[in-house]
Amino acid sequence: MRGYMAGIALSDRRLWAFAMGVIAVTIGVVLHLPMFWMGRSMGFHMAGMPMDSGMIAGMWMIVAGIGVAAYGLLPRDLAAQRAASEGLVVAAPEDAPLSWAHWRLMLVLVVALVIDIMKPASLGFTIPGMIREYGVPRATVSLVPFFALCGTVAGSFLWGWVADLYGRKASILLSAVMFVGTSICGAMPSLAWNIGMCFLMGAAAGGMLPVTYALLAEMMPSRHRGWSLVLVGGLGAVGGYAAASLIATWLEPVFSWRILWLANLPSGLLLVLLGGLIPESAKFLMARGRTEEAQRVMAKFGSAVQKVAPTAVPTVARGTAAPLTGRAFLGKLVALSLAAICWGLVNFGLLLWLPVELVARGYSMELSSGLLAASALIALPTVFLVAWIYHAWSTKYSLIVAIAVTLAGLGGVLWLAGSGGGSPVLPVALLIVGSNGIIAMLLPYAAESFPLRIRGRATGWIAACSKLGGVFAQLLSIAAMIPALGTSAWLIALPTSVSLLLVWRYGKETRGRDLRDLDPEGHVFDKAGY
């Protein structure tokens, strides 16, 4: 067990606390399954069924288990750990060749992101079944994806904060434990309970992506960092949507829509087990004074921890926390946050509203539905193309081009709305390619653009902003206030144009550069070397 939890630096007692917490959460979920199975003769419909004592006990076990697991993961004496890191820097794997350790880390993180992303991707497959089972209109059931997106907004920032304070690996493992617990969403007999559980599911899932990027950015050599970040995130996203589609196709006809949530149990436990293959960031370990652990981790990744002379240490005050909105970071943070919000408006708003608008304008249902189906076909090659451009050309200008392509698509939608005719294929294709490019690069670029001290929080904040645009779009849908096609395009195009200008002005080129050189003064950020 100690080998499994390497990189968290816990006593045997706290290691066992984590294990017992996972077991308690798992038992709590299993106690919900008898009620689910009782509904098999009715197509697994549970609406209106009273919650039995086993389900209630199971919910308490889940809450208690998460608390115990958190106790086992979260370290103490942070001030002492920080003080122990005086005069140390990580000789990061900036020039190291790719090794099996790097490839294994990338593979594990892809699988982790597939498991993470398939949950919000399942929302679209569950809504029709919820409408039939609960007998409520679509606007009411739309509260489920709305609260799930609200959960991801909260989770993105929460887990980014946990990652900066307690470690990247601890954050991933704790969110995975919560992820297991939220599988009871599939056994909830009322829509209200489903809404509440989906909020928690979103909160558990929302932080995986930014924390993954923060960890990977700190472990990969500089010349391989860009393409690996984009490729891992892109493959995780595409794989998550594919996994959700396969579960819906194979299992939903047999076990109803509820199986899409109950699948959180085995997939979440797999994610916990994969945690044994995820190292803690050596830069984070060293910044906490855990130099022996950092040396063991970095030895696998072709690097080491070194002492530095006092005169080589910059004069930035150690006790001063770098603010997210300080003078050096405000422009960059606003630029990336605005780009994220605009992506959410396009992805969770305009692209979902387009089919209905096109049918209302006289286009065939086949064409309208096919446009969204094409997004899945375009997504995979876009991932590889974006990863290559981001690595081979420029990180900053690749993101700018993706924003510009999205603006071109919005311009095409404006032309479509104004002309009253013409083919929607090119405008929609530009929107899909541009938005896929933005989300594939935005979080990797954010992870490269902020110092280690605030990397988790900054990346988490920007990830939260990408969902914030979706929350606003879902609110308009729930309130039946979706604007006309041309108005929607204008309202999104204006802030998107501003985000492009801000990224142009405040963005930094990060391609191939040592992360320690990317802070405001162009040198190591503080005495810990970040």
N, C-alpha and C positions, 0 to 999 in steps of 0.2 A: 504493500500500500504506500509505503514511503516513496518508492520509485515512481508510482503513479502520480503522486502529488508533488513531484520534484518541481522546484521553482516557486513554491508557496511558503516554504519555511515554517511549517507548523509542527507542534509537538505531537507525539503519538495520540495523546488524549484528544487533540483537536482534529487529527486525521480521522479517528473513529467517530467523532461527532459529525463530521461531514458524511461519512458512510451511513451512519444511523439516520441522519436527516434524509438522505436519498431513499433509504428503505422505507421510512415512515411515509414519505410522499407517494411512493409507489403503492404501498398498501392502501393508502387513502384513496387513490384512483381505482384500484381493484375493487374496493368496497362499493363502487358505483356501478359495476358491471352487471350484477344480478338483476337490478331493475331494468337495465337496458335489454338484457336477454329475455326478460319477461314479456317484452313488447314484440317479440319476433313474430307472433301469430297475427299481429296487426301492422305488419310492415315496419316494425320498430318505431311505431308512433308512441310517444310518451306524453304528449300534451295533456294536461289535466291530471296526470298521475301524482298522488301525494309522495313526498320524499320520505323514505323509510328511515329507521334509526341508523341503519348501516351507512346510508349516504351522508347523513348529518355527522356521524362519527368520522367518516372518511374526510369530510371537509375540514374538521378540526385537526385531523392528523396531518393533512396537507399544510395547513397554516403552521402548525408546530414544527413539522419536518423542515419547512423552508427556513424557519428561524434557527433551528439546530444546525442545519447545513451552513447557514450564513455565519454562525458562531465559529464553525470549524474552518471556514475559509478566510475570514477577515483577520489580518494580523494585528498585533498590539504594538505599542512602543514605537509609533511612527517617528516621533521627534528624535529618539535615540538612533533609529535607523538612518535618518537623514544626517545626523551629526557624524555618523561613522563613515560617511562617504566623502569627507573632506579630502581634497587633493587627489582625487581619482578620476580618471576618464576611461571611457570605453574606446579601445581601438577598434571601432566598429568594422563590420565586414565589408568595408567600402570597396576593397580591391580583391576580395576573396573570390575564387571560382565557385560556381554552383556545385554543391555537393548533394549527396543523397539526403542529407538533413534538410536542405532547402526544398528539394522536390517533395519530400514527405510532408513538410509543413504546408506547402501549397496544396497538396492533394487533400490533406485533412481539413484545411480551411475551406476548400471548395465543397467538400461533403457537409461541413458544418453550415455553410451558407445555404446549400440546397435544402437542408432540413429546416433552417430558419425561415427561408423565404417562401417555402411551400405553404406555410400556414396562412399568411395574408393572401397568397395566391388562391387559396381554397375558398375565399369568401364568395366569389362569383358562382361557384358550383353549389354552395349551400343555400343561397337565397331562394331559388325556386322551391326546394323542398320545405323550407321554413314557411313560405307563403301557403303551401298546401296544408301542412300539418297544423299550423297555428290559426289558419283562417283569417289572416289579417292582410291589408293591402300592401303593395310593394313599398309605398312611402314609409310605412311603419317598420317593415323589415329592413329598410335602408338604415335604420338606427344601428344595426349590427356592424356593417362596415364603417359607419361614421365613428362609433365608439372604439372599434378596433384601431382605426387610424389615429384617434385621439390617444389611445394607449401607446402606439408606436412613437408619437411625438414625445410623450412623457418619458418613455423608456429610452429613447435615443439619448436624451440629455442625462437621465439618471445613471445609465450604465457607463456613459462617458465619464461622469464624475467618479463613479466607483472605480473605473479602470485607472484613472489618474491617482487615486488615493490608495487603493489596495492592490492594484495590479491587473494586467490584461487577462491573465489566465484565470484568476479568481473571478473576474467579472463574467467571463465566458461560462465558467462552470456554474456559477450561481444562477445566471439567466437560464441555463439548460435545466436546472432543477425546477425552477418556476415553470418552465415550458412543459415539463412532465405533469406538473400539477394542473395546468390549465386544460389538459385533455378531458377533464370532467365536463367541459362545455358540451361534449357530445352526449351526455346523459342528463342534461338539465331538462326538467319537464315543462318549464315555462319560458316564454320569450324574454321576460325580464331577467331571469337568471342567465340566459344565453348572452344577453347584452353585457351584463356585468363580467361574466367570464371572458368574453371576447376582448373587453378592455384590458383585463389582466394579461391575456394572451399577447395582445399587442405590446403591452409594457414589457413583457418578458422577451419578445422577439425583437423589439425595436433597437436594442443596443448591440446586437450581434455584428451587424455590418460595420458601424464605425469602429468598434473595438478590434475587429478583425483587421481592418485597414491599419489601425494604429500599430498593432503587433507586427504585421507583415512589413510595414514601412521601416520598423526598427531592426528587423532581422535580415533583410535582403541586401546584397551588395548594391552599391549605387548604380552601376551600369545595368543591373537587372531589375532594379526596384520598380521603375515605371511600368514596364510591360507586365510584370508579375502581379502588381496591384490591380491593374485593369482587367487582366485575364481572369484572376481568381474571382473578383467581384462579378464580372460578366458571366462567367460559366456558372457561378452560384445562382445568379438571378435566372438565367435561362433554365438551368437544371431544376430550380425550385418550381417554376411554372410547369415544366414538363412532369415533375413528380406529382404535383397536384392534379394535373390532367389525367395521368395514368390511374391514380387512386380513384378519381371520380368515374373513370371509364370502367374499371375492373370491379371495384368494390361497392360503389354507391348503389348500383341497381340491386345488389343483394342485401346490403346492410343499411340502406338509406343514407341521407346526407350526413347523419351523425358520425359515420365512420371516418369522415374527413377530419373531425376533431379528435376522435378517439385514437387516431393514428399518431397523435402527439406522444402517447405513452411509449411505444417501442422506439419511435424516432428520437424522442427526447432522451431516453436511456442510452441509445446509441451515441448521442452527442456527449453525454456524461462520460461514457467509456472512451470516446475519442479524446477527451481531455487529457488522458494519460500520454498522448502523443503530441500534445501542444506544449511547447516550452514557454516559460515566462520570458518576457523581453529582458535581455541582459542589460540593456540601458536602464530599464526600470529597476532591476535588481541592484545594479551598482549605485543608482541614485538613492536607494534605500540602505546603502551600506552593506548589502549582502554580497560581498565581493567574491567569496568562495563559490557561491552558487553561480554568480555571473561568469566566473572563469570556466566552470564546468559546461555551462550552456554555450559560451562563445567558442570553446575548444571544438565543439561539434560543428560550428559554423565558420571556422577559419579565422578567429580573432582572439583578443585577449583583453584583460583589464590592466591598465598601467598606472603607475604613480606619476604625478606631475610636480614640478617645482613650484613653490608658492608664487614666484614671479611670473610663472606662465599662466596663472589663474586670473581671469578677468575680474574686474572690480564690482561686478553686479552683486548686490547684496543678496546673500543666501536666504535670509528670512523674508524677503519681499516676494510675495506671490505675484506672478505675472498675470495681469488682468486680461480677460478675453477682449475687452474693448479699450485697451491701452492705445496710446498714440501710434505705436508702430503697427498695430494689428487691426485697428478699426476699419480702415478702408478695405482691406482684404477680407475681413469677416463680413462686412456689409455686402460686398460684391458677390461672394460665394453664397451667402444666405439668400440674397435676392434671386440669384440664378436657380437655387434649389426650390424656392417657392414657385417660380415660374414653371419649372419642370413639373411640379406637382399639379399645377393648374392645367397644363397640357395633358399629362398622362392620366390623371384621375378625373379630369373635367372634359376638355374639348374632345379628346379622342373617344370618350365614352358617349358624349352627346351627339357626335357626328352621325352615326347610323340612323338615329331617329330623325335628325334634321334632313338627311339626304332622302329618306323615304318620303317625308312630308313634301319634299321638293320634286317628287316624281321619279326618283331613281329606284331601281329594282331592289328588292330585299336581298337578292343574291349578291349584288354588287356591294351594298352597304355592309352586309355581314362579312363578305370576303375581305374588305379593307382591314378589319380588325384581325381576321385570321392571318392576313399577310404579315402582321406585326411579329407573330411568332416565327415565321419563315425568315424575316429580315433580321431578327434579333441575333441569331447565332453568328452569321458571317460578319455582322456589324461589330460584334465583340472582338473578333480576331483582327479586323481592319483597324479598329480604334486602338487596340493594344499595340499594333505595329507602328501606327502614326505617332502615338503618344511616346513610344520608346525611341523611334528613329528620327523624329523631326523635332518636336517641341511640346512640352507639357502645357505651357501657358497658351500658345497659339492653337494647339489642337482643341482645347476647350473653347477658345474664342470661335473657331470655325464651326464647332458643333452648335454653339449658340446662334451663329449667323445662319446656319442651315435651318434651324428651327424657326428663326425669323422669316426666312424665305417661305417655309411652309405656311406660317401664319399669313404672310402676304398672299399666298395662293388661295387660302381659305377666304380672305377678304375679296379677292377677285371672283371667286366662286359665288360668294353671297351677293356681290353686286351685279354680276353678269346674268344670273338666273339660269345659266346653262353651262355647258362644257364638262370635261371629264374631271372628276375629283381625284383621280389616281395619283397624279404628280404631286399636288399639294399634300395629300395624306402621306405619300411615300416620304416626302421631305420632312414632315412632322415626325414620322416614326424614326427615320434615320437620325435626325437631329436630336430628338429627345433620348433615344437609346445611347447616342454618343455622349450627351451631357451626363446622364446618370452613371455611365461606365467610367467617366473620368473625374467627376466632381468630387467624390469622396476620396479617391486616391490622391488627387491634387491637394485636397484639404489636409490629408494626413501628412503630406510632404511639406506643407507650407507653415506649420506651427511647431514651436518647440515642444520637447517631450513633456515639460511641466504641464502644459495645457492641451496637448495633442488629443487626448481622449475626449475632453469636454468640447473642444472646438469642432472636431469631426462629428461628435454626437449632436452638437447644436445644429450643424449644417444638415445632417441627416434628418433631424427633427423638422427643419424648415422644408425639406422635400415632401414630408408628409403633411405639413401645415397647409400647403397649397391644395392637397387632396381633401383635407378637412373642410376647407372653405367651399370647394366644389361640391362636396357631399351635402353641406348645409343648404346650398342653393337647390340641390335636387330634392331634399326633404321638404323644403318650403315651397316647392313648385315655382321657383323664381329663376329658372334657367334662362339667361338672356338669349336673344336671337344670335344666329351664327356669326354675322358680321360684327355685332357688338362684342361677343365673346372674344373673337380674334383681336379686335382693337384693344380690349381691356387687358389681354395677356401680352400683346406685342409691345405695349408701352413700357411696362417694367422690365420686359426681356431686353429691350434696347438699352435701358439704363444699366442693366446688369452687364451687358457686353462692354459698354464704355468703362464701367468700374473695374472689370477684370483686366481690361486693356491698361488702365491707369495704375492699378494697385497690385496686380498679380505679379509673381516672381517666376522666373524660369527655374525649374527644379530638376531638369533632365540631367542625370549623371552626377549630381552634386551631393557632397557629403551633407547629411541632414544637420550636422553641427555648424555648417556654414550658411544656413538659411534663416538665421534669426536676424534681428534688426541691424546689428553692428557688423555682421559678416564674420563673426568668430564664435567660439564656444560660448554657450549661453550662460553657464555658471560653473561653479567649482566641481559639479558632478559631471560636467562634460556634455550638457545637453541644453 
